[in-house]
Amino acid sequence: MARHDLSTRTPARIVGWRWISGSPLDGVPRTDATWLHPATTVVHPSGRAYRWQHRPRWQRAAHRTGGTLAALGEAYGQIADPTLTSSLTATVAVGGLVYAGNRAHRRWVHRQHRRRLVQPLMKSLSGPLQLPIGASADKWLIVPRNPAKQGSITRVNLPDHWVGEEYQQLAVHRLIDRWSKAPMEVSRVHLTSAPRFMEFMPTPQPPDAVEWESSDDPYVMHIGAGPGKAPVYARTETDVPHLAVVAGSGSGKTTTLTVPLLHNREHGALVDIIDLKRMSFTERKPEHPDGIAGDPTRPSRTVSGVRIHTTIEGAIRALAEFIASATAVALMQQEGYSTEDIPARVLIIDEFGSFAGGAKQWWTGPGKQKKQSPVPFWLYVTLMQGRALEHRVVLGAHQLALKLFGDTGSDARDLFSGRILTGTCSAQKWITTYGHVKKPAWDASIKGRGTYGPLGERPDLFQVAYVHPASANARLRALPEAPEWFDAGRCAPWITEEHIREVESSYGAGRWVREWEHLFTEDDEEEQVEDARPAASGSLPAAEGWVPAVTVGGWTPDVTDYVTVTHADSTGDPSTDDDRDTPDPVTVQPVTADTDGDGTAERITLPDACRTGVIPLKPGTARAARMRDPKFPKGQGEGRDQTYTPEELQAWYANRIAQ
């Protein structure tokens, strides 16, 4: 058999054979592609290879052979039928230009994507991942052209030496968020074995706008919608039914507070609003309200069932009346009275930081009070009482900082079961609102975008429901009228003197309730009446009492006095434990009761004793002494109807001034 003549392998034949067989024309393979299978890796020393060189050899051969035959056919057609061939050639040329333009555009977009996103992201990740200098982005990153598109996955390959602690993963997450310019969340983390990677997906976002909808249940309030337009509800029939709204200035805090205002008014609740800004819920233009205002014919310029307090003193009195109302309901329930007809009450505090700080400043300043401000303690008591007594608090604040709640601190803050956070959010604001839980990413530039979460649960991303002020005013005006006493700014009719004294003795808030200040106008025990004169002859005035002039829901509260004052006996200890520098008391022998006549000594009430000059004190001072002095004579009867003999009152007073 004759040997193959190698001299016949000319360069032209070699190149021609490589052309039709799909091999590299220079004979140096760039990839490990075979005749049937595409390439899996680059084998050229340069480490580079075109996409064409990754294809199987049969595809490359088909393209080359097809192109050669097309060129030969074109040449033959020009000889046989030039017109038809020219038409076909033009069609093929246009198609080729379109294809080439599309490929060029794709390559340009790919280059822009790498220049604007992939390469900067790679440089940013090189530090946290501790990658070598000049590391290729193709090896460590897989970034889709549109990372914000739902369903797209951004993948970061991790080196073997990278530990992947929580703070390291958080750093990578923040870089992905920054460069992708879209809220991203970690979908998968694989660190146990090779390949090690982290994958990120865009966070599902709620709709950009949600209309508020009414709810049939007073304890289920529609507050917005989550991803997929799923409605989000705040449930207030819980152990702690209060709601807190946290947002910065201009982030829609007041707009969010409009939702609980409308919801509670539609279900018959009476709403007090503390608005020290005087712009959020008040009406600034007579012809059209800028905020939630109301009927211009009303003196308060608010709708029925809504009272707005814009001064520090007015806000403090409103909070005190709110506490007294809740305490009165609690005492009535303990006595067995039905409270079902008493309407629910809601206190909305906008800009709680301004209210807490302003109350503290006012208390020792213009208020001329000697002790520190009890407002944080009053709020804590109100939050504790709220669930069973249908008295709820809605709070709006820039941040739920502990210092705003005074000595009650985290105990008071934890009583807000529902929490809404909208707008921009710093790490400190997030922690004080929800604690150390994972924070979802959202676009703060969208008004009303934020999170909602009950206490102890992971908050969910949602869009706050919006109601236009004009629509809110129309809805509020269409509701049934609230009780006349509420719109007139008076105290709740179910609050009695006994309740006020209980609130004063327990919380120091009774003296701040409107219409009951007269009980505490003379609370200095040492104040005496120098010009006290006996009253004119005739019957003594009747004991002071109060009967409500209005009924609420067909129910008139009973006015009874069942406060029992316990006194120490005549040999009991003094009221103070510190008896240093105290003169010895002078004991006055009480007068023996008159037993000669009909067996009944003259007895009078304490107010009558003050008015007739039996003891030279004002009624308020005498009542305060009766509650505080353990040596005060024990009268017969209960409450304001207790009676005493003039002799025992005079003996007590003589012993009092001698000390």
FENZI-V203528 format. One record per pair of residues at least 4 apart in sequence whose ideal C-beta (glycine too) atoms are under 7 Angstrom apart, sorted by the first residue. I is the first residue (numbers start at 1). J is the second residue. Records with the same first field share a line. If there is no record, write none. Layout:
I=J, J
This chain:
9=13, 14
11=15
12=16
13=17
14=18
15=19, 25
16=20
17=21
18=23, 24, 25, 27
19=25, 64
20=61, 64, 65
21=57, 61
22=57, 58, 60, 61, 64
23=57
24=28, 29, 30
28=44
29=43
30=42, 43, 44, 49, 53
31=39, 41, 42, 43, 49, 53, 54
32=39, 40, 41, 43
33=37, 38, 39, 53, 54, 55, 56, 57
34=56, 57
35=56, 57, 58
36=56, 58
37=56
38=54, 55, 56
39=54
42=47, 48, 49
44=48, 49
49=53, 54
52=60
55=59, 60
57=61
58=62
59=63
60=64
61=65
62=66
63=67
64=68
65=69
66=70
67=71
68=72
69=73
70=74
71=75
72=76
73=77
74=78, 85, 89
76=80
77=81, 84, 85
78=82, 85
81=85
82=86
83=87
84=88
85=89
86=90
87=91
88=92
89=93
90=94
91=95
92=96
93=97
94=98
95=99
96=100
97=101
98=102
99=103
100=104
101=105
102=106
103=107
104=108
105=109
106=110
107=111
108=112
109=113
110=114
111=115
112=116
113=117, 118, 145
114=118, 119
115=119
117=121, 143, 179
118=122, 137, 141, 143
119=123, 137
120=124, 179
121=125, 141, 143, 175, 179
122=126, 137, 140, 141
124=175, 179
125=129, 156, 172, 175
126=131, 135
128=168, 171, 172
129=158, 159, 162
130=159, 161, 162
131=135, 140, 159
135=139, 140
137=141
139=157
140=156, 157
141=156
142=155
143=147, 154
144=152, 154
146=152
147=152, 154, 180, 182, 202
148=180, 182, 202
149=202
150=202
152=202
153=187, 199, 201
154=176, 180, 199, 200
155=197, 199
156=172, 197, 198
157=195, 197
158=162, 164, 196, 197, 198
160=196
163=168
164=168, 169, 191
166=170
167=171
168=172
169=173, 189, 198
170=174
171=175
172=176, 198
173=177, 186
174=178
175=179
176=180, 184, 200
177=183, 184, 441
180=184
182=202
183=202, 203, 205, 441, 442, 443
184=200, 201, 202, 203, 441
185=200, 201, 203, 440, 441
186=198, 200
187=199, 200, 201
188=199
189=198
190=196, 197
191=196
203=440, 441, 461
204=227
205=227
206=225, 226, 227, 461, 462, 463
207=225, 229, 463
208=446, 463
209=463, 466
210=224, 225, 463, 465, 466
211=465, 466
212=222, 259, 465, 466, 467
213=222
214=266
215=220, 221, 222, 263
218=267
219=235, 236, 237
220=233, 235
221=233, 234, 236, 259, 260, 263
222=231, 233, 465
223=232, 233, 234, 259, 420, 452, 464, 465
224=232, 462, 463, 464, 465
225=229, 230, 231, 232, 462, 463
226=230, 232, 460, 461, 462
227=461
232=452, 462
234=243, 418
236=241, 392
237=241
238=417
239=387
240=387, 415, 416, 417
241=386, 387, 392, 417
242=383, 386, 392, 393, 394, 415, 416, 417
243=260, 394, 416, 418
244=395, 397, 400, 416, 419
245=253, 256, 257, 395, 396, 420
246=397, 399, 400, 419, 420, 421, 429, 433
247=251, 252, 253, 256, 421, 422, 423
248=398, 423, 424
251=422, 423, 424
252=256, 422, 423, 447, 448, 464
253=257, 396
254=280, 350
255=466
256=420, 422, 464
257=261, 348, 350, 394, 396
258=262, 292, 467, 472
259=263, 465, 467
260=264, 346, 348, 394
261=265, 271, 292, 348
262=266, 467, 472, 475
263=267
264=269, 271, 346
265=269, 271, 305, 306, 476, 479
266=479
268=343, 344
269=343, 344, 345, 346
270=305, 343, 345, 482, 486
271=305, 306, 346, 348
272=307, 309, 318, 322, 347
273=281, 306, 307, 308, 309, 348, 350
274=309, 315, 318, 349, 350, 355
275=280, 281, 282, 308, 310, 350
276=310, 315, 351, 354, 355, 358
277=350, 351
278=282, 310
279=284, 291
280=291, 350
281=291, 292, 308
282=291, 293, 308, 310
283=289, 291, 293, 294, 301
284=290
285=289, 290
286=296
289=293, 469, 473
291=469
292=469, 472, 473
293=301, 302, 473
294=298, 301, 302, 303, 306, 473, 476
295=303, 477
296=301
298=302
300=307, 308
302=306, 307, 308
303=473, 476, 477
304=481, 482, 487
305=479, 482, 486
306=476
307=486, 489
309=314, 315, 318
310=314
311=315
312=316, 358, 359, 362
313=317, 362
314=318
315=319, 355
316=320, 359, 375, 512
317=321, 512, 513, 514
318=322
319=323, 375, 378
320=324, 378, 509, 512, 513
321=325, 491, 513, 514
322=326, 345, 347, 382, 391
323=327, 378, 381, 382, 503, 507, 509
324=328, 495, 499, 500, 503, 509, 510, 513
325=329, 345, 391, 492, 495
326=330, 382, 385, 389, 391
327=331, 499, 502, 503
328=332, 494, 495, 499
329=333, 339, 342, 389
330=334, 385, 389
331=335, 499, 502
332=337, 339, 494
333=337, 339
341=552, 553, 554, 555
342=494, 552
343=552
344=390
345=390, 391
346=392, 394
347=393
348=394
349=355, 395, 396
350=396
351=355, 396
352=356, 395, 396, 397, 404
353=357, 397, 398, 404
354=358
355=359
356=360, 375, 376, 404
357=361
358=362
359=363, 373, 375
360=373
361=365
362=366, 367
363=367, 369, 373
364=369
374=378, 507, 508
375=379
376=380, 405, 406, 407, 408
377=381, 406, 408, 507
378=382, 507, 509
379=383, 412
380=384, 408, 411, 412
381=385, 507
382=386, 391, 393
383=393, 412, 415
384=415
385=389, 391
386=391, 392, 393
395=416
397=404
399=429, 432
400=413, 432, 433
401=432
402=409, 410, 413
405=409, 412, 413
408=412
410=414
414=455
416=455
417=454, 455
418=454
419=433, 434, 453
420=450, 452, 464
421=425, 433, 450, 451
422=448, 449, 450, 464
423=444, 450
424=444
425=429, 430
426=430
427=431
428=432
429=433
430=434, 439
431=435, 436
434=453, 459
437=458
438=458
440=451, 461
442=449, 450, 461
443=449
444=449
448=463, 464, 466
449=463
450=462, 464
451=459, 460, 461, 462
452=459, 460, 462
453=457, 458, 459, 460
467=471, 472
468=472
469=473
470=474
471=475
472=476
473=477
474=478
482=486, 487
483=550, 552
484=488, 550
485=490, 493, 550
490=515
491=495, 513, 514, 515, 516
493=548, 550, 552, 557
494=557
495=499, 500
496=546, 559
497=501, 519, 546
498=502, 561, 562, 563
499=503
500=504, 510, 513, 516, 519
501=505, 510, 563
502=506
503=507, 509, 510
504=508, 509, 510, 511, 520
510=516, 520
511=517, 520
517=521
519=620
520=620
521=620
522=527, 618, 620, 621
523=620, 624
524=621
525=621, 624, 625
527=618, 621
528=616, 617
529=616, 617, 618
532=613, 616
533=613
534=612, 613
535=611, 612
540=604, 608
541=608, 611
543=605, 607, 640, 641
544=607, 640
545=559
546=559
547=559
548=556, 557
551=555, 556
561=638, 639, 640
562=638, 639
563=639
564=638
565=626, 627
567=630, 632, 634
568=572, 573, 630, 631
570=631
572=630
574=579
575=628, 629, 630
583=659
585=655, 658, 659
586=655, 658
587=655
588=651, 654, 655
590=647, 648, 651
591=647, 651
593=601, 645
594=601
595=599
601=645
602=645, 646
603=636, 643, 644, 645
604=608, 609, 614, 643, 644, 646
605=609, 641, 642, 643
606=610, 619, 622, 623, 626, 642, 644
607=611, 619
608=612
609=614, 615, 644, 646, 649
610=615, 617, 618, 619, 622
614=646, 649, 650
615=622, 649, 650, 653
617=621, 622
618=622
619=623
620=624
621=625
622=626
623=627
624=628
625=629, 632
626=632
631=652
632=652
633=644, 648, 649, 652
635=642, 643, 644
636=642, 643
637=641, 642, 643
638=642
644=648, 649
646=650
647=651
648=652
649=653
650=654
651=655
652=656
653=657
654=658
655=659
